[in-house]
Amino acid sequence: MKSYGVIFVLYHPSEAFLRHLEKAAASGQNVVAIDNSPQPDLALYDVLQRQGCTVLHNANRGGLAGAYNRGAELLLERGCEVIFLLDQDSDIGDDFFAAMMQACEREPGEAFVLGPKIYEINLEKFMVVMPPGRRWPKPQKMREPTEGVYDTLFVISSGSAISAQAYRQLGAFREDFFIEYIDIEYGLRANTQGVPVRMNAAVTMRQTTGQIERHGRLFTTNHAAWRRYYGARNGVYTLRLYRAHWGLHWLGGLLALHQAFNVLLFEPQKLRKVLAIACGYVDGRRGRLGTFEDLHPRIAAFCKKEPARSGALAGAATVATEQTP
C-alpha cells in the first residue's frame, strides 16, 4: 500500500469546517493543516497539534496555490507517495481515503492525478467529466456511475490525489494565479505532459462552491469582487495558454461574460464586481499575473470596499466573504 499524506487548507475556519478537518485527521496519516488566515490562531494550532496534525501558518502567501505547495513540500520530505488536497468546505465520508487509495493502487503508472465524484450541495448536482480531446469535449454526466475511473481534462483540487511522481514531473501549482483555475490549469498541464487525470466514480465528496443561489435554470455563487477578478483573468489566461493542445481558448471570454451577466441579474455590488471581471479579462488577454492588489492597487481597493452597513450585518458579510480559502 502506498503511503499518503493530506493537505488541509484553512481560512478563518468555522466550527463546521473544523469538523471536516477532524475527519481527515482521523485517518491517522500525515495531515498538514495550512492556515491561510492573515493572523495565526495559536489556541487553534495547539488543539490541532494535539489531534496529530502538523500546522503551518502560510498567511495566504501565494493564495490557495501557495498553501498546496507548502504542504506538498513537507509531505514529499516525509516520503509520502500520494498527496491528498482538501479545502475546509469539503465534506468526506469515513471511507474516503481507503477507497481513493484503492483506486490509486490500481493506476498503471507512477504519475497520476485522481479525483472523486463531486456532489455540489447547493446545486444538488454531480460535477460532470470533461473527456480529453482536441475538439470541444462532450460533458459526461456522473450521477449514475458508481464504479470505474473516467479520463477527464481536470478535476477540482479539493479531494484530489496527486502522486509524488506526478507532482515532481508537473511542478508546483501556479502561485501567480493565487486562487481560481489553479486546478484546471494543473489538469490541462498534466494532460499535455501525458500524466493521466481521472475521476473515481466509486467515491463521492460533498462540496460547496461559494454561497450559491439558484434562480430557475441559472445560479450565482455570490463571490466577492476580488475573487471575480481572478475567476475572469485566470480563466482567460489558462484556456489561451493551452490552445495548441485543447480547443478551449474561446471559452474564457464567454465565461467572463457569463459571470458579469449573472452579477448584473442577481448580485449586489454590481459595479465593483463587473469592474473586477472586466479588469480580469483584460489582464488575462495580456498575460498579466500576480495579485490583484499588486497589479491594480486602486481598483482592488475600490472592489474590496464594503458598503456601509449596521455593525451586525457588516460582521456577517465579512465572515461570509472570507470563509472560502
GUNU-43809 format. One record per residue (C-alpha): x, y, z; residue number from 1. Coordinates in pm, 1 decimal. Example, Ala and Ser with C-alpha at 12.3 -4.5 7.8 and 13.67 -1.06 7.14 Angstrom:
2
+----------+----------+----------+-----+
!        x !        y !        z ! num !
+----------+----------+----------+-----+
!   1230.0 !   -450.0 !    780.0 !   1 !
!   1367.0 !   -106.0 !    714.0 !   2 !
+----------+----------+----------+-----+
//
This chain:
325
+----------+----------+----------+-----+
!        x !        y !        z ! num !
+----------+----------+----------+-----+
!      0.0 !      0.0 !      0.0 !   1 !
!    134.8 !    339.2 !    -98.2 !   2 !
!    191.8 !    590.2 !    181.0 !   3 !
!     -8.3 !    909.9 !    166.8 !   4 !
!    -46.7 !   1245.5 !    334.6 !   5 !
!   -318.8 !   1508.9 !    345.9 !   6 !
!   -300.7 !   1885.8 !    294.0 !   7 !
!   -596.5 !   2060.7 !    456.8 !   8 !
!   -629.5 !   2435.0 !    386.4 !   9 !
!   -790.2 !   2664.4 !    642.5 !  10 !
!   -906.4 !   3025.6 !    613.9 !  11 !
!  -1094.2 !   3174.1 !    909.9 !  12 !
!  -1242.0 !   2826.0 !    971.4 !  13 !
!  -1585.5 !   2785.1 !   1124.2 !  14 !
!  -1673.8 !   2500.3 !   1362.3 !  15 !
!  -1827.5 !   2307.8 !   1071.5 !  16 !
!  -1505.8 !   2337.1 !    872.1 !  17 !
!  -1300.0 !   2218.5 !   1168.9 !  18 !
!  -1521.0 !   1910.0 !   1191.2 !  19 !
!  -1422.6 !   1835.8 !    831.1 !  20 !
!  -1059.4 !   1855.9 !    940.6 !  21 !
!  -1128.5 !   1613.2 !   1225.0 !  22 !
!  -1247.7 !   1357.6 !    969.5 !  23 !
!   -922.7 !   1393.8 !    778.6 !  24 !
!   -714.1 !   1371.0 !   1096.9 !  25 !
!   -898.8 !   1052.1 !   1196.3 !  26 !
!   -727.8 !    872.6 !    906.0 !  27 !
!   -413.9 !    856.3 !   1119.7 !  28 !
!   -193.9 !    959.2 !    828.5 !  29 !
!     27.5 !   1262.9 !    776.6 !  30 !
!   -215.3 !   1555.0 !    796.7 !  31 !
!    -78.7 !   1904.3 !    738.3 !  32 !
!   -314.7 !   2192.0 !    817.6 !  33 !
!   -212.7 !   2502.4 !    624.1 !  34 !
!   -373.0 !   2813.2 !    769.5 !  35 !
!   -408.8 !   3089.2 !    511.6 !  36 !
!   -576.4 !   3326.3 !    759.4 !  37 !
!   -392.2 !   3659.4 !    789.6 !  38 !
!   -321.6 !   3617.4 !   1162.3 !  39 !
!   -218.9 !   3295.7 !   1340.6 !  40 !
!   -455.8 !   3137.0 !   1590.8 !  41 !
!   -221.3 !   2980.8 !   1845.7 !  42 !
!   -500.4 !   2830.9 !   2054.9 !  43 !
!   -643.4 !   2655.2 !   1749.9 !  44 !
!   -299.6 !   2534.4 !   1645.7 !  45 !
!   -246.5 !   2378.1 !   1987.5 !  46 !
!   -574.2 !   2185.4 !   1954.9 !  47 !
!   -487.2 !   2065.7 !   1604.9 !  48 !
!   -139.0 !   1955.5 !   1705.9 !  49 !
!   -283.9 !   1750.3 !   1990.5 !  50 !
!   -503.9 !   1581.3 !   1728.4 !  51 !
!   -190.1 !   1478.0 !   1542.9 !  52 !
!   -184.7 !   1748.8 !   1275.2 !  53 !
!    118.2 !   1943.6 !   1164.6 !  54 !
!     22.3 !   2312.4 !   1140.7 !  55 !
!    179.1 !   2574.9 !    915.0 !  56 !
!     69.6 !   2938.9 !    909.9 !  57 !
!    100.9 !   3049.5 !    547.0 !  58 !
!    -78.2 !   3387.4 !    579.8 !  59 !
!   -219.6 !   3346.4 !    227.2 !  60 !
!    125.8 !   3362.5 !     66.4 !  61 !
!     62.8 !   3254.9 !   -289.6 !  62 !
!   -307.7 !   3211.3 !   -211.2 !  63 !
!   -462.0 !   2865.8 !   -226.6 !  64 !
!   -186.8 !   2751.7 !   -464.3 !  65 !
!     76.2 !   2858.9 !   -212.7 !  66 !
!    -91.5 !   2659.1 !     63.4 !  67 !
!    -93.6 !   2347.3 !   -152.9 !  68 !
!    271.7 !   2393.0 !   -242.9 !  69 !
!    387.9 !   2445.3 !    118.2 !  70 !
!    204.6 !   2130.1 !    221.3 !  71 !
!    333.7 !   1926.4 !    -73.2 !  72 !
!    692.5 !   2023.6 !      2.7 !  73 !
!    656.7 !   1895.1 !    357.3 !  74 !
!    481.7 !   1569.8 !    261.9 !  75 !
!    739.4 !   1494.0 !     -8.0 !  76 !
!   1013.9 !   1538.7 !    252.1 !  77 !
!    833.0 !   1279.1 !    464.8 !  78 !
!    834.5 !   1030.7 !    177.1 !  79 !
!    460.5 !   1031.1 !    101.6 !  80 !
!    384.6 !    862.7 !   -230.4 !  81 !
!     37.8 !   1019.0 !   -270.8 !  82 !
!    -70.5 !   1369.6 !   -169.2 !  83 !
!   -436.4 !   1449.9 !    -99.9 !  84 !
!   -563.6 !   1807.5 !   -123.7 !  85 !
!   -861.3 !   1918.2 !     84.1 !  86 !
!  -1025.5 !   2257.4 !    130.3 !  87 !
!  -1209.7 !   2331.9 !    452.0 !  88 !
!  -1553.8 !   2324.8 !    285.4 !  89 !
!  -1506.1 !   1969.3 !    155.1 !  90 !
!  -1707.3 !   1700.7 !    336.5 !  91 !
!  -1563.7 !   1349.6 !    303.9 !  92 !
!  -1700.4 !   1012.3 !    414.4 !  93 !
!  -1534.8 !    784.2 !    669.2 !  94 !
!  -1403.0 !    551.6 !    397.3 !  95 !
!  -1286.8 !    830.4 !    166.3 !  96 !
!   -910.9 !    776.2 !    189.7 !  97 !
!   -928.5 !    395.7 !    186.8 !  98 !
!  -1148.6 !    394.6 !   -123.2 !  99 !
!   -939.8 !    655.3 !   -302.8 ! 100 !
!   -617.0 !    471.2 !   -221.4 ! 101 !
!   -761.1 !    150.5 !   -367.0 ! 102 !
!   -803.0 !    335.5 !   -696.6 ! 103 !
!   -452.3 !    482.3 !   -665.0 ! 104 !
!   -308.7 !    133.1 !   -621.9 ! 105 !
!   -475.6 !     25.5 !   -946.0 ! 106 !
!   -322.3 !    306.7 !  -1150.7 ! 107 !
!    -86.9 !    150.2 !  -1407.7 ! 108 !
!    178.0 !    422.6 !  -1383.9 ! 109 !
!    351.7 !    610.6 !  -1103.2 ! 110 !
!    239.0 !    955.0 !  -1224.2 ! 111 !
!   -133.5 !   1032.5 !  -1197.9 ! 112 !
!   -395.4 !   1277.7 !  -1072.2 ! 113 !
!   -713.6 !   1120.7 !   -938.0 ! 114 !
!  -1024.7 !   1293.7 !   -805.9 ! 115 !
!  -1354.2 !   1173.9 !   -655.1 ! 116 !
!  -1703.9 !   1238.7 !   -786.5 ! 117 !
!  -1808.8 !   1583.5 !   -667.7 ! 118 !
!  -2158.7 !   1647.9 !   -540.6 ! 119 !
!  -2234.2 !   2020.9 !   -524.9 ! 120 !
!  -2454.4 !   2050.9 !   -219.0 ! 121 !
!  -2630.5 !   2376.2 !   -304.1 ! 122 !
!  -2696.7 !   2284.2 !   -666.7 ! 123 !
!  -2783.6 !   1923.5 !   -575.7 ! 124 !
!  -2586.5 !   1803.8 !   -878.4 ! 125 !
!  -2276.7 !   1599.4 !   -958.3 ! 126 !
!  -1988.5 !   1762.9 !  -1139.4 ! 127 !
!  -1953.1 !   1636.4 !  -1497.1 ! 128 !
!  -1643.6 !   1479.1 !  -1652.1 ! 129 !
!  -1480.5 !   1655.9 !  -1947.6 ! 130 !
!  -1312.0 !   1384.8 !  -2159.5 ! 131 !
!   -982.7 !   1496.4 !  -2321.5 ! 132 !
!   -990.7 !   1574.1 !  -2690.7 ! 133 !
!   -883.8 !   1833.4 !  -2943.5 ! 134 !
!  -1238.1 !   1944.2 !  -3007.7 ! 135 !
!  -1487.2 !   2081.9 !  -2757.8 ! 136 !
!  -1536.1 !   1796.9 !  -2507.6 ! 137 !
!  -1880.5 !   1646.1 !  -2463.3 ! 138 !
!  -1951.6 !   1660.0 !  -2087.5 ! 139 !
!  -2028.4 !   1323.3 !  -1933.0 ! 140 !
!  -2281.2 !   1320.4 !  -1650.8 ! 141 !
!  -2170.0 !   1134.1 !  -1338.1 ! 142 !
!  -2494.0 !   1083.8 !  -1149.5 ! 143 !
!  -2530.3 !    716.5 !  -1243.5 ! 144 !
!  -2177.1 !    565.7 !  -1249.4 ! 145 !
!  -2074.5 !    418.1 !   -913.2 ! 146 !
!  -1752.8 !    240.6 !  -1014.7 ! 147 !
!  -1462.0 !    277.6 !  -1252.6 ! 148 !
!  -1235.8 !    571.6 !  -1336.5 ! 149 !
!  -1301.4 !    822.4 !  -1614.1 ! 150 !
!  -1044.0 !   1024.4 !  -1805.3 ! 151 !
!  -1104.1 !   1397.3 !  -1780.7 ! 152 !
!   -932.5 !   1724.6 !  -1866.2 ! 153 !
!   -924.1 !   1822.4 !  -1499.5 ! 154 !
!  -1057.1 !   1750.1 !  -1153.1 ! 155 !
!  -1116.4 !   2010.1 !   -884.6 ! 156 !
!   -821.9 !   2031.8 !   -648.6 ! 157 !
!  -1009.8 !   1958.0 !   -327.4 ! 158 !
!  -1038.2 !   1583.3 !   -275.5 ! 159 !
!   -785.5 !   1502.0 !   -545.0 ! 160 !
!   -493.8 !   1263.6 !   -500.3 ! 161 !
!   -168.9 !   1356.8 !   -674.6 ! 162 !
!    111.0 !   1103.5 !   -685.9 ! 163 !
!    451.8 !   1221.9 !   -574.2 ! 164 !
!    587.4 !   1132.3 !   -918.4 ! 165 !
!    321.5 !   1348.6 !  -1086.9 ! 166 !
!    394.7 !   1646.7 !   -861.1 ! 167 !
!    767.2 !   1618.4 !   -926.3 ! 168 !
!    710.4 !   1591.8 !  -1300.9 ! 169 !
!    448.8 !   1867.2 !  -1331.3 ! 170 !
!    591.2 !   2102.8 !  -1072.3 ! 171 !
!    412.7 !   2328.0 !   -824.9 ! 172 !
!     71.1 !   2488.4 !   -851.7 ! 173 !
!     87.2 !   2836.2 !  -1000.8 ! 174 !
!    109.4 !   3085.9 !   -717.9 ! 175 !
!     78.5 !   3375.9 !   -961.3 ! 176 !
!   -280.2 !   3253.6 !  -1011.6 ! 177 !
!   -340.4 !   3297.2 !   -635.6 ! 178 !
!   -686.3 !   3130.7 !   -649.2 ! 179 !
!   -931.4 !   3013.4 !   -917.6 ! 180 !
!   -837.9 !   2785.2 !  -1207.7 ! 181 !
!   -528.0 !   2653.5 !  -1032.5 ! 182 !
!   -674.7 !   2302.1 !  -1055.6 ! 183 !
!   -793.8 !   2343.9 !  -1415.0 ! 184 !
!   -450.9 !   2470.8 !  -1520.1 ! 185 !
!   -287.4 !   2179.4 !  -1338.9 ! 186 !
!   -516.3 !   1927.8 !  -1508.0 ! 187 !
!   -452.6 !   2072.6 !  -1852.7 ! 188 !
!    -79.0 !   2079.5 !  -1776.9 ! 189 !
!    -91.9 !   1714.5 !  -1673.8 ! 190 !
!   -284.0 !   1602.9 !  -1982.0 ! 191 !
!    -46.7 !   1798.1 !  -2204.2 ! 192 !
!    252.1 !   1619.4 !  -2047.8 ! 193 !
!     98.5 !   1273.2 !  -2063.5 ! 194 !
!      5.6 !   1244.6 !  -1695.8 ! 195 !
!   -342.7 !   1087.9 !  -1671.0 ! 196 !
!   -615.8 !   1281.8 !  -1490.2 ! 197 !
!   -912.8 !   1070.7 !  -1385.2 ! 198 !
!  -1230.4 !   1085.2 !  -1178.7 ! 199 !
!  -1301.8 !    791.7 !   -948.6 ! 200 !
!  -1676.0 !    717.2 !   -970.0 ! 201 !
!  -1662.3 !    488.3 !   -665.0 ! 202 !
!  -1603.6 !    776.4 !   -422.4 ! 203 !
!  -1823.0 !   1083.0 !   -370.9 ! 204 !
!  -1720.8 !   1402.8 !   -194.5 ! 205 !
!  -1973.3 !   1667.7 !    -95.1 ! 206 !
!  -1861.1 !   2021.5 !   -174.4 ! 207 !
!  -1989.8 !   2377.7 !   -163.6 ! 208 !
!  -1876.8 !   2645.4 !   -409.7 ! 209 !
!  -1939.2 !   2986.9 !   -262.9 ! 210 !
!  -2284.1 !   3091.0 !   -145.4 ! 211 !
!  -2475.4 !   2954.2 !   -440.0 ! 212 !
!  -2827.2 !   3076.7 !   -503.4 ! 213 !
!  -3044.9 !   2917.7 !   -768.6 ! 214 !
!  -3266.5 !   3128.1 !   -993.0 ! 215 !
!  -3456.0 !   2882.1 !  -1207.3 ! 216 !
!  -3206.3 !   2732.3 !  -1451.7 ! 217 !
!  -2947.4 !   2996.4 !  -1361.3 ! 218 !
!  -2741.1 !   3023.1 !  -1044.9 ! 219 !
!  -2487.0 !   3258.3 !   -895.0 ! 220 !
!  -2204.3 !   3198.3 !   -647.4 ! 221 !
!  -2207.1 !   3542.4 !   -478.6 ! 222 !
!  -1829.0 !   3552.3 !   -478.0 ! 223 !
!  -1666.5 !   3877.7 !   -373.2 ! 224 !
!  -1546.1 !   4122.8 !   -638.3 ! 225 !
!  -1176.8 !   4039.6 !   -583.7 ! 226 !
!  -1247.7 !   3672.0 !   -647.1 ! 227 !
!  -1445.4 !   3758.4 !   -959.1 ! 228 !
!  -1125.9 !   3922.8 !  -1086.4 ! 229 !
!   -923.0 !   3603.6 !  -1050.4 ! 230 !
!  -1200.3 !   3390.3 !  -1198.6 ! 231 !
!  -1213.8 !   3600.0 !  -1515.1 ! 232 !
!   -839.6 !   3658.0 !  -1552.0 ! 233 !
!   -718.1 !   3306.3 !  -1479.3 ! 234 !
!   -988.8 !   3151.0 !  -1695.6 ! 235 !
!   -899.2 !   3360.5 !  -1999.0 ! 236 !
!   -525.8 !   3310.5 !  -1947.8 ! 237 !
!   -538.7 !   2934.1 !  -1880.3 ! 238 !
!   -752.5 !   2837.6 !  -2177.0 ! 239 !
!   -543.4 !   3051.5 !  -2412.1 ! 240 !
!   -222.4 !   2906.7 !  -2265.0 ! 241 !
!   -314.5 !   2553.4 !  -2377.2 ! 242 !
!   -489.4 !   2644.4 !  -2702.5 ! 243 !
!   -230.5 !   2447.4 !  -2904.8 ! 244 !
!   -346.0 !   2126.7 !  -2731.7 ! 245 !
!   -713.0 !   2177.1 !  -2641.7 ! 246 !
!   -972.4 !   2373.2 !  -2837.9 ! 247 !
!  -1098.8 !   2576.9 !  -2543.5 ! 248 !
!   -927.5 !   2914.4 !  -2594.6 ! 249 !
!  -1252.5 !   3093.8 !  -2683.8 ! 250 !
!  -1433.1 !   2975.0 !  -2370.9 ! 251 !
!  -1256.9 !   3202.6 !  -2120.2 ! 252 !
!  -1410.5 !   3520.4 !  -2258.6 ! 253 !
!  -1754.6 !   3360.4 !  -2274.4 ! 254 !
!  -1730.8 !   3252.7 !  -1910.0 ! 255 !
!  -1625.0 !   3603.6 !  -1806.5 ! 256 !
!  -1929.0 !   3742.4 !  -1989.0 ! 257 !
!  -2147.0 !   3483.0 !  -1815.8 ! 258 !
!  -2008.8 !   3592.9 !  -1477.6 ! 259 !
!  -2092.3 !   3955.1 !  -1549.0 ! 260 !
!  -2439.8 !   3863.5 !  -1672.8 ! 261 !
!  -2524.6 !   3675.5 !  -1351.7 ! 262 !
!  -2384.2 !   3954.3 !  -1135.5 ! 263 !
!  -2598.0 !   4213.5 !  -1313.0 ! 264 !
!  -2907.6 !   3998.3 !  -1276.4 ! 265 !
!  -2878.8 !   3868.2 !   -922.8 ! 266 !
!  -2594.5 !   4004.1 !   -708.8 ! 267 !
!  -2526.7 !   4318.5 !   -503.0 ! 268 !
!  -2218.6 !   4540.2 !   -556.9 ! 269 !
!  -2271.4 !   4518.3 !   -931.2 ! 270 !
!  -2029.1 !   4797.6 !  -1025.7 ! 271 !
!  -1742.2 !   4658.2 !   -819.6 ! 272 !
!  -1788.7 !   4303.4 !   -945.1 ! 273 !
!  -1834.6 !   4389.0 !  -1312.9 ! 274 !
!  -1532.5 !   4620.8 !  -1297.0 ! 275 !
!  -1326.7 !   4339.2 !  -1142.7 ! 276 !
!  -1440.4 !   4095.3 !  -1413.4 ! 277 !
!  -1358.7 !   4341.5 !  -1692.8 ! 278 !
!  -1019.0 !   4412.8 !  -1542.3 ! 279 !
!   -952.1 !   4040.2 !  -1506.5 ! 280 !
!  -1048.7 !   3972.9 !  -1866.6 ! 281 !
!   -805.7 !   4237.9 !  -1996.5 ! 282 !
!   -523.0 !   4108.9 !  -1775.5 ! 283 !
!   -590.7 !   3751.9 !  -1886.0 ! 284 !
!   -565.3 !   3852.5 !  -2251.6 ! 285 !
!   -241.4 !   4039.3 !  -2180.6 ! 286 !
!    -93.5 !   3763.5 !  -1965.4 ! 287 !
!    -57.9 !   3985.3 !  -1658.0 ! 288 !
!    -48.1 !   3765.2 !  -1349.2 ! 289 !
!      5.5 !   3818.6 !   -978.5 ! 290 !
!   -215.7 !   3956.8 !   -704.9 ! 291 !
!   -497.8 !   4197.4 !   -780.4 ! 292 !
!   -357.5 !   4441.7 !   -523.2 ! 293 !
!     -9.8 !   4449.5 !   -679.9 ! 294 !
!   -135.1 !   4489.6 !  -1036.5 ! 295 !
!   -417.9 !   4737.0 !   -972.3 ! 296 !
!   -392.1 !   4881.6 !   -621.2 ! 297 !
!   -660.0 !   5149.9 !   -665.1 ! 298 !
!   -910.9 !   4929.7 !   -846.8 ! 299 !
!   -853.1 !   4646.6 !   -599.5 ! 300 !
!   -907.6 !   4880.4 !   -305.3 ! 301 !
!  -1234.1 !   5001.8 !   -458.6 ! 302 !
!  -1352.1 !   4648.0 !   -536.5 ! 303 !
!  -1275.6 !   4529.2 !   -184.4 ! 304 !
!  -1453.6 !   4818.1 !    -17.4 ! 305 !
!  -1764.4 !   4701.3 !    163.5 ! 306 !
!  -2081.0 !   4913.1 !    152.5 ! 307 !
!  -2177.3 !   5082.3 !    478.8 ! 308 !
!  -2399.8 !   4860.8 !    694.3 ! 309 !
!  -2502.5 !   4818.1 !   1052.0 ! 310 !
!  -2243.6 !   4650.5 !   1274.5 ! 311 !
!  -2407.5 !   4307.6 !   1293.3 ! 312 !
!  -2473.7 !   4286.1 !    920.1 ! 313 !
!  -2127.0 !   4408.2 !    831.9 ! 314 !
!  -1969.4 !   4143.2 !   1051.2 ! 315 !
!  -2180.8 !   3868.8 !    897.9 ! 316 !
!  -2092.9 !   3982.8 !    548.1 ! 317 !
!  -1721.7 !   3982.9 !    627.1 ! 318 !
!  -1732.5 !   3627.6 !    760.6 ! 319 !
!  -1931.6 !   3506.7 !    459.4 ! 320 !
!  -1684.8 !   3665.3 !    221.0 ! 321 !
!  -1375.3 !   3525.4 !    390.3 ! 322 !
!  -1472.8 !   3169.7 !    465.7 ! 323 !
!  -1366.4 !   3030.4 !    129.1 ! 324 !
!   -987.2 !   2987.9 !    107.3 ! 325 !
+----------+----------+----------+-----+
//
